[in-house]
Amino acid sequence: MAAHEKLIQHIVSLKEGERVFENAFQSVARMILGSGFEKVVVNGRTTYDFKVFRSGKKHTIGMFDEINSFVSYVKDAAEGGSSKEMAFVLVGEPGNGKTFFVEFLCSQYRSFLSQSKNRRYTFRYNGLAQLGHYGKINIIDSQTFEDPLILAMNLHDSADDNRRFLAEQGGLDDTAIDTLYENYRPLGACSGYIWNDIREYCDGDLNRMLEFVQIIPVPMSESLGTVTGKYPAKDKITSSSVDLLGEESIQRLLHIADTNNPYRFDLRRGALARVAGGGIHFSDEIFKNKKDLVQVYLGVIQNRAIEIDGYKWPIDSLIIATSNNSEFNRFLAEKEEAPIVDRCRICYVSHNTNYRLQEGLTAYAIGSDAKTTLTKEALHQDPNLNYAASVGVVLTRFPRSEKLTPIETMKLAAGEVAGEKSIKALAEVIDTLGQDPDITKRFGQKGLGHRSLGRSIQLQVENSETNEGRCMFAYDVFKTLERVVLDYVVETNDRAKYLEDLKIAKGLYRERIMTEMFNAYMDEPHAIRKDVMNYVNMIIGIDAENLGPDRMWKYKDPQNGELRALKIDERYVKSVEERIGLKTEEQRDSFRTSIRKIYGQKISMDPNYDFMDNLELVKAVTDVRLKSDIAGAGSLIGALANRTNEENQKLYDRMITTMLDKLGYCRTCAQKTIEYFCTQEDEN
């Protein structure tokens, strides 16, 4: 088999659909859309959730709007829209997942390209020593990883000859050739120059010329920076355009006799050439770079070409950058930099504001490996630790608003029920805040980020109490979060607000503990859940026609379809409603109607819906049950706090046993939680 058949072989593989020829945007768009998506509702708006970002052990969490922005940008560029002359810039506070998102995208893209059909190929020239003026250089790779098809489209000077070559040798029809030519670009300066040298040497005989060409796959190694490369902002003195574009290579000048040969420039010295064959170039903190470097980016973004001394190398890459708010604002203030921002699609990244999703991020911060104390003993995690930390940081991310309290905002942002308030109220608040030209005042733009959360977890692990008790007790996380706020938050107003938010979070933790204690008292992990559902079922059956004098009501359980009988206890229903603060008949009726409405909406979508996100209702049921079962929560507190008599000690031991066996506590956090329950701290 002659070596030159490799180019034709490549074209034939392309025709048979074994390989693809597409630009970087088309590749990324195909990767994202090919993995599928589903519709989700976020903050009252329907949006799309793309599965490619949710796969793998440590994937991106939340970021729905940002991901949708990115996907529509890539799709527009893939379809030849104006986006292909722009870079995508993520702007936001530190520690909200910008860099993590880009690096995750890059790793997904690399694994996508490692599938045989999606592999990228390039070409090299072999046997150049026989041409006579390349010294000891015998093999030259395409410096910008050009696709073999780019060479096929530039074999001859006339486009018609090249189309004829593709039709005759590759067996492609006119439509296929037209599709390929949509991604046409000229050869880079050095590839084109050397190809002309080869043409002269072979007297224009194409078969002999193709002997010099060999097709090779683009190396996929992450550490080489090919396919996906990152350029971090360096300081003013050490950074230069050489890091991006490349420079003249002394080593090559020693071999190349012809001073006009553009191969004397070593482009792979720069970060751009290595991703020029359909890769992703990631510029971290782009606006931290000095002016002239950002000017270099301007040229590259707009012309998609590397230019040195008048020579041009067209490139094909998707350029993504990140920047923090303050750098970006400083850059915007300098009016003469307008053309650069003009070439960027800016996407403002907010912190995650859904406390349910935050639990996944908090799990990343806590770490997946089994933790140990300094003496190498296993370190237990309080089952409420994740909840306490998640609620603590999420509450700091909500701007204050007259329409909604922080707790209502938190519940609505997680798609839960917040009393009378509807998701529309949240959507209005977000829209109003979105009108503010100061980005940091918008919804979710300010607050404790992922790194602050990580720091508070570190502080908790290094704490001597944690090591002594061999347990990360949930309540301690509030102390370390306060420490982080005091040490790292510079602005006075922000600091005061965050400390206030942490107080609210403690109140929520308190309510959760009340529920946990009731479950422990009942010796049943889901005791409260059952009681809440009993209340809901009672108010649905209270007006039923088939109620006998014994007040028994038969209904079909939506979870398993079985017939159930329930005795309607009007005293219980009324006492729950009194706890919520519903005094009159009208108030009760409207509350019951709203619960029935929620039931109707939720159960059809999710038969396992249990109303446990309705904090007001859960708190009322907990209080009623604690009061009726043990003549007041006060006396349960009394019994647990004062264990001088045998009865109380038995109760305490039984509750501790339930907490250890059924609720996932260890002895330390079980005792500390009961102790906390017995104090009057953080009562809302």
N, C-alpha and C positions, 0 to 999 in steps of 0.2 A: 504494500500500500504506500503510494507516494505521500510524503509529508504534506504537500500542498492541498491534498483532498480535505484536509481538516477544516478549512474555511467552508468549502462546499458542504462537507458533512454537517457542519454547524447549521448552515442554512436549511439543509434537509430536515434535521432534528426540529428546527423551528417550525417548518411547514407541517410536520407530523404532530405538532403539539407537545413534543417532549421537553421543549425549552420555551422560554418566553423572552420577548424583547419589549421592555416597557421602561418608562422613566421612574425616578424615585417616588414621585407622588402616586403614580398608578400602582406601584408595588405596595406602598403603605396602605393606600385605600383598599386594595384587594385583600390585604391581610386583615384589616379591621372589619370590613363589611362581610368578608367571607366567613368570619367566625360567628356571625349572627348577632342579633341584638333583641332587646325586649323593651316594651313601653313601661315606664314607671312614673309615678307622680311625685314630684319634689317641690315642696313649698307651694302646693296648690296648682302647679303647672305640669302638664304632661311633657315628659322628655324621654330620651332614649338611653338605654344602658347597654354599652357594647361589651360583649363577653370577653373579647381578647384582653381587656384591662382587668378582668376579674379572675383570671386563671393563674395557677402557680401558687406556691406556698406563701410568698410575701408579695401580694398584689396591691394595686391602688385601691383605696377605699373612698367612697364618695366622689367628689370632684365632678359631679354630673354635668354642670353647665360648662366647665372648662373643657371636659372631654368632648362634649357636643360641639363646642366652638372649634376645637382642633380637627375633629372629623370633617366638619363642613368646610374648613379651610383646605384640608388635604384633598377632599373630593372635588372642590372647585378647581384647584390647581391641576388635578388629574384630568379634568375635563377641559383644560386649556383656558381657564378663567384668569382673572387678573391676579389671583393669589400666587400664581407660579413665579411672579416677579417680586414676591414678598418673603420676609422671614416671619416666623411665628414667635412672638415674645411673651413669656409668662411673667407678669409683674405681680408682686405681692409681698407680704410680711415675711421675715425669715421664719423657717420652721413650719411652713404649711404644706410642704410636699411637692414643691415645683421641681427640684432637681431629682427627687425620687421618681416622679412621674416620667421625666424625660429618660432617665436611666432604665426604667422598667420598659418603656416603649422600645428603646434601643435593644434591650436583651430579647424582647419578643420578636423584633425585626430580624435579629441575627438568627434566631432559631427558625423563623419563617424561611429565611434565605438558605438555610442548610438543608431544606427538603430538596430532593433532586430536581423536581420540575422548576423550582424557583431560583436555582443556583444562578449566580452571575458569572459571566465569562469575559475574558479579555484576551489580548493577543500579544505575542512578542516576536521580534525579528531575530532570526537565527543566522549564524554564519556570516556576520558582518565583517569579519577579519579579511575575507577575500576581496572586499571592496577597496581595501588598501589605505584608506585614510581614517580608520577608527582605532589605530594602534592595537592594543591588546584587548580592546572591548569587542567581544564576539556576539554577545546576546544583549538585546535591549528590549525591556518591557515597555508597554505603553504606560507613560508616567501617570496618566490620569485614569487608568483602568478602563479605557474605552472598550465598548462592546465590539465584538468582531463584526457586527452588522454595520457599525459606523465606518469601519474600513471598507466593507463591501459597497457601501453607498458612495465611497470616495476613491474607488479603484482607478477610475479614469477621470480626466478633467471634465468630460461632458456628462451631464446627468442622464441623458438618454442611453449612453453606453452602459452606465451602471445599472439602470433599470433592466436593460436587455440581459446583462449578466445574471441578475437575480432571477429573471424569467427563464432563461435557458438553462443555467447551471443548477438553480435551486428549485425550478419547477413551480414558481409562485405565479399566481394570476394577478391581473391588474389591481383588483380591489385589495388583495393582501399587500401588494407593493405600496399602494397609496396609504394604507394603514401604517406600514412601517415608516414611510416618509414623513408621517406626522411628527415623529421623534428624530427627524434628520438633524444632524449638526456636523460642521466640518471637522476634519481631523485636527488634533492639537498641533501646535507649531512643530514639535520635534517629530511626531509620528509622520506628519505630512512631508517634512523635509527629508527624512530618511527614506520614505517610500519613493520620493523622486530620485534619490541617489540610487536606489535599487533599480528603478525604471531605466535610468541611464546605463547602469552596468549590464542590464539584460536586454538592452536595445528594444525596450517596449514589449518584450514577449511575456504575456500575462502568465502563462504556465510556469515559465522559469521564475518569474517574480514571486509567485505564490509559494514556491519552494522555500522562500525565506520566512514564511509566516507560520507561526505555530499557535494553536488556540489553547489557552490554559484557564482553569477556574480561578476566580478572584480569591485570594487567601481570606479565610473567615476569622482568623485569630483576633480575639478582643484586644490582646495586649499590643498588637501591631497598630491599632487605631485605624484599620481598614474597615470599610463598610459603615461602622459607626465610630465616630471620633469625637473627642471632647477637647475644647480649648478653654482652659480656665483663665480668668483675668489675672495678669501678672502685674508687678509694680511698674512704675513709669520708666525706670532705667533699663530693666532687663528685657522688656517686651519690645518686639519690632515686627515689621510686616513679614520678615523672614519666617517667623513661626507659623504664619498663615500661608504665605505664597511660595516660599522656597527662595533659593539664591543661586548665584553662580558657583559651580563646584570646581575647586582647584584641582581635585583628583581627576576629573574628567578632562580638564584643559590639558593635562599632561599627555593624554592619549589622542585627543581630537585635533587633527592638523588644521581643519577648516574652521576659521574663526567665526564664520557666519552661522555655524550649526547651532540651532537652539537647544540641542541636547546638552550643551554645556551648562544649562540651568538645571539644578537638581530640585525638582518640584516636590519630591517626597519628603524633603526636609520640612515642608510646611504641612499644616494639618488639613488643608482643603483638598490637596491632590489625592490624599489617601481615601477620601470618601467621595471622590468625583465620579465614580462609576455607579451611580444609583444608591448612594449611601445617605446617612443622616449626620449632619455636622451640628454638634451641640456646643454653643458658646455660653459658658457659665458666667453670669454677672457681666453681660456684654457692655453695659454703660460704665463699668468701672475701668475699662480700657482707656488709654489716652486717646485724644482726638484723632490723630492720624491713623490709628488702628481702626477706629470706628469708621473713618472715611474709607479705608480699604474694604471693610464689610459692605459699605454702601455700593461700591463698584461691583463686588461679587454678587450681592443680592440682586441688583438690578440687571446686570448683564449676564449673570451665570457664567462667568469666565474668569480665569486667572490671567492677569496681564502683567508681564514684566518686560521692560524695555521695548514696548511696542509689539512683542510677540503675544499671541493669544492661545490659551488652551480652554476650549469650552468645557464646562463641567455640568454634571447632572446630580444635584444633591438637594436634600430637604434641609433647610437651615432653621434650627430651633434655638432660642436663647432664653435666658432667665435674667431677671433683674429685681432688686428690691425697691420698695416704694420710694425711699428717700433718694437713692441714686437716680432713679427714673425722673423724679420731680426736679432734681438739680439739673438734669440733662434737658428737660423740657423748658426750664427757665432760660436756657441759652438759646435765644431765638434763631441764631444762625445754624443750629443743628436740625432745624425742621425737616430738611429733605430725608434725614435718616429715619426719623419717627414715621415719616410718610411712607417709607418702604416696609414698615413693620405692621403686622397684624397684632395689636396689643390685646392680651387677654388678662384681665385682673383675676388673680386667684384668691379666693377667700378661704378662711379656715373652715374646717368641717363643723357644721352647726347641728348635726343630727346626733343626739347623744347615744342612740342605739348603734349607729355606725361607728361612733367614737370608741365604743367598747372594743371593736376590732383593732383600732389604732392604739388604744391603751394596752391591749395584749401585746402589740409589737414593742411598745415602750418597756413593758415589764419583762419581756423576753420569753422565748419558748423553752429554753433549757431549764432543767431543774435547778433551782437556786439553792445555795448552801450558806451556812453561817461561817464566821471566821474559823470556827473549830471544825469545819467540814461536816456539820450535821445538816440534815435536810431542813430547808427553810419553807415553812408553810405559807400559803396565801389565803388570807381571809376571803370567804366567798363574796363579801360585799366590797372588796378592795377595788375591783375594776369599775363597779358602778359609782363608787364614791369619787374616784379620780376622774372618771369620764364626765360626770355631772359637774364636778368642780371646774374643769377647764372649759367645758362647753358654755357654761353660764357667763364666763368672762368675755365670750365672743359676741354676745348680743348687745347691740347699742340700746340705750334706754329709750322707751317710747311711751307716750301717753295712752295709746290704744290698748297695749298689752302689758301684763306684768311679765317679769323674766321667766317665771315658771310656765305661764301660758305660752310664751314664745317658744320655750324649750319643748313643750309637749307638741305644739303645732308643727314645729320644724321637724319633729321625728314622726309626723303623720299620725299623732295620737289625738285623743279627745281632750279638749281643754274647756270643760264646763259649757257655758253658752257660746263661747267664742268660736267662730268658724275659721277655716283655713283661708277664707277670703280676707279676713282681717290681717293675717300675716302677709298675704300677697300684697295688700295695700301698703303695709308698713315697709316692706322690702322695696316696692316701687318708689315710695316717697323718699326713702334713704338713697335710692339709686340716682335721684336727681341732684344729689350733692356733688359739686365739682371736686371736693376734697375726698379722694378715694378712701382714706382711712375711716371716714365717717359712715361708709356704706355698710350694708348688712354682712356681718361675719368677717370684716376686713381687719379688725383689731382684736387682740385677746392673747391668752397664753397659747403659744404654739407647741408643736410636738417636742421641740428640744426642751422647753420649760418643763413639760410633763416628764420627760426623760430625767431631767435634773432632780425633780421632786422625788421620783422613784429611787434614784441613786442615793439621795439624802436619807431616804427612809431605810434603805438597806444598810447604810453605814451607821445608822443610829444604834447605840448600845442596847436600848430596850428591845429593839427588833432582834438583835443577836441573842440577847439573854433569853427572851421568850420563844426564840426560834419560829417567829411568825410575823408576817407583814400585816399588822392590824389595820383595818380600813380607816379608822378615825384618825390615825397618825398621818395619813396622806394629806389631810387638811392643814396640819401643822407645817409639813414640808412645802406645800403649795404656797402657804403664807410666807414662808422663808424665801422662796424663789421670787415672789412678788416684791418683797422688801429689798432683796439683793439685786435684782436684775431689771426691775421696771423703773425707768428714770423719771417719767412724767408724773407729777404729783396727782393730777386728776385721775389718770389711769389707775395709779396705785390704789387710791381711795375706792374707786369703782370696783376693782378686782377683789379687794378685801371684803367689800359689801356683798359681792356675788358669792364669795366663798361662804359667807354666813348663810345665805339662802341655800347653798348646796348642803350645808350641815343640817338645815331643817329638813331637807328631802331625805337625807341619810337617816335622820331621827325617825321619820315616818316609815321608812323601810324596815328599821329595826323593830318598831312596834309590830309590824306584820310578821317578821321573823319570830319574835318572841311568842306571838299568838300561835304560830305554827308549831313552835317547840312545845308550848304548853299543851296543845291538842295532840301532840305526838303524831303529827301528820304533815308532811312537807307542803301539801297544797290545801291546808285547812281553810285559809282565807279565801282562796280561789273558789272553793266549793260554796262558801257562804255568800260570796258576791253573786255567783251564778244563781243561788237559791233566791236571793232578793230579786234578781232580774226576772227569773221565771215566775216568781210570785206576782209581780206587778203585771206580767203579761196575762196570767190566769185569773187575776182578781175579779175581772168583770165577765169571766167566761159563763156561758149559759148552762153548761153541764155541771155546775158546782152544786153538790148536794149540801144538806145541813151539816155534814161532817167536814165541810170545807176541803175535801180532797179533790185534786184536779189532775186529770190524766193528760199527758202531752207526749209528743214524739221527740226524742233527743236528737238534735241535728247532727251530733258527732258520730253516733253509731246507728241511728234510725230505730232504736228500741223504744218501746212504750214505757213511760215512767209515771209514777204517781207522786204527787207532792201535796203536802198539807199546807194550805195557805194560812200563814200566821200574821194576822193584820197588826198585832201588837209589834211584832218584829219589824214589819215594813214601816210602821209609823215611827218607831224609835230610830231607825236608820235615817229617815227623812228629817227628823228633828235634829239629829246630829249634824246634818248638812246645813241646817239652818232654815228649813222650810216650815214656816209656821201655819200659813193659811191653806185652805183647800185648793185655791187657784194655783199657788206656788207648787203644791204637790202634784197637781194634775199636769202642769206644764213640764215639770221635771220628769214625771213618768212617761209623758209623750216623747220627750227628747230621748230617753233611754230606749223606748220601743223603736224609735226611728233609727237610732244607731244600730240596734239589734237587727232590724230589717236590712239595713245596708251592709253591715259587716258579715253577718252569718252566711248570706248568699255567696260572698266572695271567699270567706274563710270560716268553715264550720267549727274550727277550734278556737275562734275568738273568745276571750274570757273576761273582758272588761277590766283586766288588771292594770291597764294603762290609765284608767279613770281614777286618778289619785284621790279625788274628793270622795268618791264612792267607797274606795278601798279603805280610806282612813275612817269613814263613818262606820262601816261594817266592823272594822277592827275594834274601834272604841266600844260599839254596842256589845260585841261578843265578849270583850275583856270585862266590861262592866257587869253584864248579866251572868257570866260564868263564874266570876270570882269576886262578886260584889265590888266591882271597881278595879280599874288598872292600878289605882293607888294601893289596893290591898295586895295585888300581885307583887308590886314593887316592895311593899312592906314585908311580904312573906319572903321574897328573895333577899332583901337587904338584912332582915333580922332572922338569922338561922339558929336562934338559941333553942327553939323547941324542935322535937323530932319530926313533926308534920312538915314544917317549913323546909327542914333539911332534906326530907324525902322528895319534896316537890323540886327543890333545887337540883338534886342529883338526877332526878328523872329528866328534867329539862336539859341538863348538860349531856346526858346519855343520848337523848334524841338529837341534839345539835351535833354531837360527834358522829353518830351512826347514820343519820338521815339527811342532815343539812350541810355536810361538808366542812364543819368547823374543826379546829384542833382545840386542845384543852385551853391554850392561852387565849385565842380569840373568842372562844365560847365564854370564858370567865370575864374577859374584858368587855364583851358585848353586854352581858347581863349587868355588869357593874355600870356601864354607860346608861343602860335602860333604867337603872335605879336612880340615876341622878336626874335633876330637872333641867339639864343643859339643853340648849337649842330647841326649846319648846316653841313651836310656831303659834 
